[in-house]
Amino acid sequence: MEVNIAPQKVVEFGGKTYRYFAGTSYLGISQHPKFRHELQHAFAVQGTNYGSSRIGNIGLAVYGKLEKALAKRFGSEDCVTFSSGFLAGMAASRAVSETYFPVRGKSHPALAPVGTEPFEGTYEEWRETYAGKSYTEGKGYAFFSDSYDPFGLEEYDFGWFAKLTPNSDFFAVIDDSHGIGVYGPRGNGVLHKIPQAENLRTAIVASLNKALGVPGGAVLCDKDLAETIRHGDIYRTSSPLSPAYASAYLACEDLYPRQRKSLQENVSFFLRQIEGLPHKMVHGMPMIGFDGGIELLEDMKQRGFLLSCFPYPEPTAQPNVRAVINALHSFGDLTELAKALKLSLAEKA
C-alpha cells in the first residue's frame, strides 16, 4: 500500500479511511503544532538544507548546539550527528573496529563491521557464547548489538557485560534507534542498562528520525571515540542533517517529555483494554505483538485498522503483526482497536 500523505492517526486509501497503528513516530512529533511551527520558522531562517561538509571552513553553530543538547539529554560525554542513523552506525562501527576486534550479535545492518555477519541464533545464545569466554589478555573486543528486538519484541539483557574478564578491554556499541526518547528513565534509552566498568566503554547509536522526529542520526559516546569519528572519512565527506530540523529540536526540547507522558498514558490505557488477550511486548515500548500473521493483518484491515507487519531487515525474516501506539492516538482510537482485535482473534480461536 502506497499513500500520498504520511500517516499519523488515519490513512486515506482507495476511498476508505483506516485507523493507523504502525510506523515509528512514537511521540507524534512530526504532526505536533509546536514542532511544525518551529520548523517552518527555522526553514525561513536556515533554509531547507546545508550541503557543505562539517569540516568546511564555514560551518553552522547549530550542529554543535544540537550535539551538546543530545549528549546532555541522553547522558553521554559527547555526541556526533549525521544525516541518517545508518551513517551514524557505519561511522561508529568503522571507528571502533579500528582498535577493537568486532563481535557482532543481533544488530542492524548499519552496525556491521567489515567481515562480520549477524549471529545465527537467539540473543540468549549469543550472550551465553561470549559471556563466559576467555579473552586474550590486553586485547580489545567490541560487541555490536541492537538494544532489543523491535519486531520480535524481545528484550535484551546487558548485565553480563559486567562479568567480562578484567584483563581485556571491551566496547559495547548498541543501536537504540527505537528506544531513544521513549524507553528507560525519562526516555533516556537503553544506556541505564549498560553496566559501568573500568574496562568497558559504551557507544549508543540511534536514528533521530523515529521518536525525536528529526531526519538524522547520532553517536552518543565518550570524547575519544567522538574525536576518532570526526577524523574519519564518513564524517568528513558526508553532508550534515538539515539545520532547520536541528533548530526545531532545540526549540522544542520541553515538548518531548510531555509527548512521552501522553504515549505512556496511551499504552497503559490500551493494555487495560486488552487484559486477558494474548500478546507480546517489551515493557516501556509502544509496540504490542499478536499471533495470527497475515490472516490477522488482512482481517484487521477489513475492519478499518492498519497494523504493522513486514519482514525486516532481511526479506526472508519472519513478519510479525504489531499494533504500534503513538502519542497522537486518543483513548477512543485505542478502545476501538481493542474491540476489533478481540473480535478478530475470537473468530480465529
C-alpha positions as CSV (number, residue, x, y, z in Angstrom):
1,M,0.0,0.0,0.0
2,E,1.4,3.4,-1.0
3,V,-0.3,6.6,0.2
4,N,0.2,10.2,-0.7
5,I,0.3,11.7,2.8
6,A,2.4,10.5,5.6
7,P,0.0,8.8,8.1
8,Q,-0.2,9.5,11.8
9,K,-3.6,8.5,13.1
10,V,-5.5,7.8,9.9
11,V,-4.8,6.8,6.3
12,E,-6.9,7.6,3.3
13,F,-6.7,4.8,0.6
14,G,-8.9,3.7,-2.2
15,G,-11.8,5.9,-1.0
16,K,-11.7,4.4,2.6
17,T,-10.4,5.8,5.9
18,Y,-8.3,3.5,8.0
19,R,-7.1,3.9,11.6
20,Y,-3.3,3.7,11.6
21,F,-1.4,1.7,14.2
22,A,2.1,1.3,12.6
23,G,5.2,3.4,11.9
24,T,7.8,4.8,14.2
25,S,6.6,8.3,15.0
26,Y,6.1,7.2,18.6
27,L,5.8,10.7,20.0
28,G,3.8,12.2,17.1
29,I,6.4,15.0,16.8
30,S,6.0,15.4,13.0
31,Q,2.4,16.4,13.4
32,H,2.7,18.4,16.6
33,P,1.7,22.1,16.0
34,K,4.6,23.5,18.1
35,F,7.2,21.4,16.3
36,R,5.7,22.3,12.9
37,H,5.7,26.0,13.8
38,E,9.3,26.0,14.9
39,L,10.3,24.0,11.8
40,Q,8.6,26.5,9.5
41,H,10.4,29.3,11.2
42,A,13.7,27.5,11.0
43,F,13.3,26.9,7.3
44,A,12.7,30.6,6.8
45,V,15.9,31.4,8.7
46,Q,18.2,28.4,7.9
47,G,16.9,27.3,4.5
48,T,15.9,23.8,3.7
49,N,19.4,22.2,3.8
50,Y,23.1,22.8,4.2
51,G,25.1,20.6,1.8
52,S,28.6,21.6,3.0
53,S,30.9,19.2,4.8
54,R,31.1,19.5,8.6
55,I,34.9,20.1,8.2
56,G,34.4,23.0,5.8
57,N,36.0,26.4,6.7
58,I,32.5,27.9,7.2
59,G,30.2,25.9,9.5
60,L,26.9,26.3,11.2
61,A,26.9,26.7,15.0
62,V,23.5,24.9,15.3
63,Y,25.1,21.5,14.9
64,G,27.4,21.9,17.8
65,K,24.5,23.1,19.9
66,L,22.4,20.1,18.9
67,E,25.2,17.7,19.8
68,K,25.7,19.3,23.2
69,A,22.0,19.1,23.8
70,L,21.7,15.5,22.8
71,A,24.7,14.5,24.9
72,K,23.2,16.2,27.9
73,R,19.7,14.8,27.3
74,F,20.8,11.2,26.9
75,G,23.7,11.1,29.4
76,S,26.8,10.8,27.2
77,E,30.1,12.6,27.3
78,D,29.9,13.7,23.7
79,C,27.8,13.3,20.6
80,V,28.4,13.2,16.8
81,T,25.4,13.7,14.4
82,F,24.9,12.6,10.8
83,S,22.2,12.9,8.2
84,S,20.9,9.4,8.9
85,G,21.1,6.8,11.6
86,F,22.6,4.4,9.1
87,L,25.6,6.7,8.5
88,A,25.9,7.1,12.3
89,G,26.0,3.3,12.7
90,M,28.6,2.9,9.9
91,A,30.8,5.6,11.3
92,A,30.7,4.1,14.8
93,S,31.3,0.6,13.6
94,R,34.3,1.6,11.5
95,A,35.9,3.8,14.2
96,V,35.6,1.2,17.0
97,S,36.7,-1.7,14.7
98,E,40.0,0.1,14.1
99,T,41.2,-0.9,17.5
100,Y,38.8,-3.5,18.9
101,F,38.1,-6.9,17.5
102,P,34.4,-6.9,16.4
103,V,31.9,-9.4,17.9
104,R,28.6,-9.0,16.2
105,G,25.3,-10.1,17.8
106,K,21.8,-9.4,16.7
107,S,22.5,-6.0,15.1
108,H,21.1,-3.7,12.4
109,P,23.0,-3.8,9.1
110,A,24.4,-0.3,10.0
111,L,26.2,-2.0,12.9
112,A,28.1,-4.4,10.6
113,P,31.9,-4.1,10.8
114,V,33.6,-5.3,7.7
115,G,33.8,-9.1,7.5
116,T,31.1,-9.8,10.1
117,E,27.7,-11.4,9.9
118,P,24.9,-11.3,12.4
119,F,24.9,-14.0,15.0
120,E,23.0,-17.1,13.8
121,G,20.9,-17.9,16.8
122,T,19.0,-16.2,19.6
123,Y,20.3,-13.3,21.7
124,E,20.5,-15.6,24.7
125,E,22.7,-18.0,22.7
126,W,24.9,-15.1,21.7
127,R,25.2,-13.9,25.3
128,E,26.0,-17.4,26.6
129,T,28.6,-17.9,23.9
130,Y,30.5,-14.7,24.8
131,A,29.7,-14.1,28.5
132,G,31.9,-16.9,29.8
133,K,34.5,-16.8,27.1
134,S,38.2,-16.5,27.9
135,Y,39.6,-13.4,26.2
136,T,43.2,-12.7,25.2
137,E,44.8,-10.5,27.9
138,G,45.5,-7.0,26.7
139,K,43.4,-7.3,23.6
140,G,40.2,-5.2,22.9
141,Y,36.9,-6.7,21.9
142,A,33.8,-4.8,20.7
143,F,30.2,-6.1,21.0
144,F,27.7,-4.9,18.4
145,S,24.0,-5.3,19.2
146,D,20.6,-3.8,19.0
147,S,19.1,-2.6,22.3
148,Y,16.2,-5.0,21.8
149,D,14.3,-6.7,19.0
150,P,11.5,-4.2,17.9
151,F,10.0,-6.8,15.6
152,G,10.2,-10.0,17.6
153,L,9.6,-7.9,20.7
154,E,12.4,-9.5,22.7
155,E,14.2,-7.5,25.4
156,Y,17.9,-7.9,25.7
157,D,19.8,-8.1,28.9
158,F,23.3,-6.5,29.0
159,G,24.1,-7.2,32.6
160,W,26.6,-9.9,31.5
161,F,29.0,-7.1,30.3
162,A,29.8,-6.6,34.0
163,K,31.1,-10.2,34.3
164,L,33.6,-10.0,31.4
165,T,37.3,-10.8,32.2
166,P,39.0,-7.8,33.8
167,N,42.3,-8.4,31.9
168,S,40.9,-7.3,28.5
169,D,39.3,-4.1,27.2
170,F,35.7,-4.1,25.8
171,F,33.5,-1.8,23.9
172,A,29.7,-2.1,23.8
173,V,28.2,-0.5,20.6
174,I,24.4,-0.6,20.9
175,D,21.8,0.5,18.3
176,D,19.0,2.2,20.3
177,S,17.1,3.7,17.4
178,H,13.7,2.6,18.6
179,G,14.3,3.2,22.3
180,I,15.8,6.7,22.4
181,G,13.3,9.3,23.5
182,V,10.8,6.6,24.7
183,Y,12.5,3.8,26.7
184,G,14.1,3.9,30.1
185,P,14.1,6.6,32.8
186,R,12.8,9.9,31.3
187,G,13.1,8.4,27.9
188,N,16.9,8.3,28.0
189,G,17.0,5.0,26.2
190,V,19.0,1.8,27.0
191,L,22.1,3.4,28.4
192,H,21.0,2.8,32.0
193,K,21.0,-0.9,31.3
194,I,24.7,-1.0,30.3
195,P,26.9,-1.7,33.3
196,Q,29.8,0.6,34.2
197,A,33.2,-0.9,34.4
198,E,36.8,0.5,34.1
199,N,37.5,-1.8,31.1
200,L,34.1,-1.2,29.3
201,R,33.4,1.7,27.0
202,T,29.9,2.3,25.6
203,A,28.6,4.0,22.5
204,I,24.9,4.4,21.7
205,V,23.9,4.7,18.0
206,A,20.5,5.9,17.1
207,S,18.3,7.2,14.3
208,L,16.8,10.6,15.4
209,N,14.0,10.1,12.9
210,K,11.7,7.9,15.0
211,A,10.6,9.2,18.4
212,L,12.5,12.5,18.0
213,G,11.2,13.3,14.6
214,V,14.5,14.6,13.2
215,P,15.8,13.2,9.9
216,G,19.3,12.3,11.1
217,G,21.4,10.0,13.3
218,A,23.7,10.3,16.3
219,V,26.5,8.5,18.0
220,L,26.4,9.1,21.8
221,C,29.8,8.3,23.2
222,D,32.9,9.4,25.0
223,K,35.1,12.2,23.7
224,D,37.9,9.9,22.4
225,L,35.5,8.0,20.1
226,A,33.8,11.2,19.0
227,E,37.2,12.6,18.1
228,T,38.1,9.5,16.1
229,I,34.7,9.6,14.3
230,R,35.2,13.3,13.4
231,H,38.5,12.5,11.8
232,G,37.0,9.6,9.8
233,D,36.1,9.7,6.2
234,I,32.3,9.1,6.7
235,Y,32.0,12.3,8.9
236,R,34.4,14.3,6.7
237,T,32.8,13.5,3.4
238,S,29.1,13.3,4.1
239,S,26.6,16.2,4.3
240,P,25.0,17.0,7.7
241,L,21.4,16.8,8.6
242,S,19.1,19.7,7.9
243,P,19.9,22.7,10.1
244,A,16.3,23.6,10.3
245,Y,15.4,20.3,12.0
246,A,18.3,20.8,14.4
247,S,17.0,24.3,15.3
248,A,13.4,23.0,15.7
249,Y,14.6,20.2,18.0
250,L,16.4,22.7,20.2
251,A,13.3,25.0,20.3
252,C,11.1,22.1,21.3
253,E,13.1,20.2,23.9
254,D,10.4,20.8,26.5
255,L,7.9,19.2,24.2
256,Y,9.4,15.7,24.2
257,P,8.7,14.8,27.9
258,R,5.1,15.9,27.5
259,Q,4.6,13.8,24.4
260,R,6.3,10.8,26.1
261,K,3.8,11.2,29.0
262,S,0.9,11.1,26.6
263,L,2.4,8.0,25.0
264,Q,2.8,6.2,28.3
265,E,-0.8,7.0,29.2
266,N,-2.0,5.6,25.9
267,V,0.0,2.4,26.3
268,S,-1.3,1.9,29.8
269,F,-4.9,2.5,28.7
270,F,-4.6,0.1,25.8
271,L,-3.1,-2.7,27.9
272,R,-6.1,-2.4,30.3
273,Q,-8.5,-2.7,27.3
274,I,-6.8,-5.9,26.1
275,E,-6.4,-7.5,29.5
276,G,-6.6,-11.3,29.1
277,L,-5.8,-11.1,25.4
278,P,-2.6,-13.0,24.5
279,H,0.1,-10.5,23.3
280,K,3.8,-9.8,23.4
281,M,5.6,-6.6,24.2
282,V,8.8,-5.1,25.6
283,H,7.9,-3.2,28.8
284,G,8.1,0.5,28.3
285,M,7.8,0.3,24.5
286,P,4.7,1.1,22.4
287,M,4.6,-2.0,20.2
288,I,2.2,-4.8,21.0
289,G,2.5,-8.1,19.1
290,F,-0.3,-10.6,18.4
291,D,-0.3,-14.0,16.9
292,G,-2.3,-14.5,13.7
293,G,0.1,-13.5,10.9
294,I,-1.1,-12.2,7.6
295,E,-4.6,-13.5,8.2
296,L,-5.0,-11.3,11.2
297,L,-3.4,-8.4,9.4
298,E,-5.9,-8.6,6.5
299,D,-8.9,-9.2,8.8
300,M,-8.0,-6.0,10.8
301,K,-7.7,-4.1,7.5
302,Q,-11.2,-5.2,6.6
303,R,-12.3,-3.8,10.0
304,G,-10.7,-0.5,9.2
305,F,-7.3,-0.9,11.0
306,L,-3.8,-0.9,9.6
307,L,-1.3,-2.7,11.7
308,S,2.5,-3.2,11.1
309,C,3.6,-6.5,9.5
310,F,6.6,-6.9,7.2
311,P,9.9,-8.8,7.0
312,Y,12.8,-6.8,8.4
313,P,15.7,-6.3,8.0
314,E,16.1,-9.3,5.7
315,P,13.4,-10.1,3.1
316,T,13.4,-13.7,4.5
317,A,12.7,-12.6,8.1
318,Q,9.5,-13.7,9.8
319,P,6.9,-10.9,9.7
320,N,5.2,-10.2,13.0
321,V,1.9,-8.4,13.5
322,R,2.3,-5.5,15.8
323,A,0.0,-2.6,16.9
324,V,2.1,0.5,17.2
325,I,0.7,3.1,19.5
326,N,1.8,6.8,19.3
327,A,1.1,9.9,21.4
328,L,-1.5,11.2,19.0
329,H,-3.9,8.4,19.5
330,S,-7.0,9.1,21.6
331,F,-8.5,6.7,24.2
332,G,-11.4,6.3,21.7
333,D,-9.0,5.1,19.0
334,L,-7.4,2.6,21.4
335,T,-10.8,1.4,22.6
336,E,-11.9,0.7,19.0
337,L,-8.7,-1.1,18.2
338,A,-9.0,-3.3,21.3
339,K,-12.6,-4.2,20.3
340,A,-11.6,-5.1,16.8
341,L,-8.7,-7.2,17.9
342,K,-10.9,-9.1,20.4
343,L,-13.4,-9.9,17.7
344,S,-10.8,-10.9,15.1
345,L,-8.9,-13.1,17.4
346,A,-12.0,-14.7,18.8
347,E,-13.2,-15.7,15.4
348,K,-9.9,-17.4,14.7
349,A,-9.7,-19.2,18.0
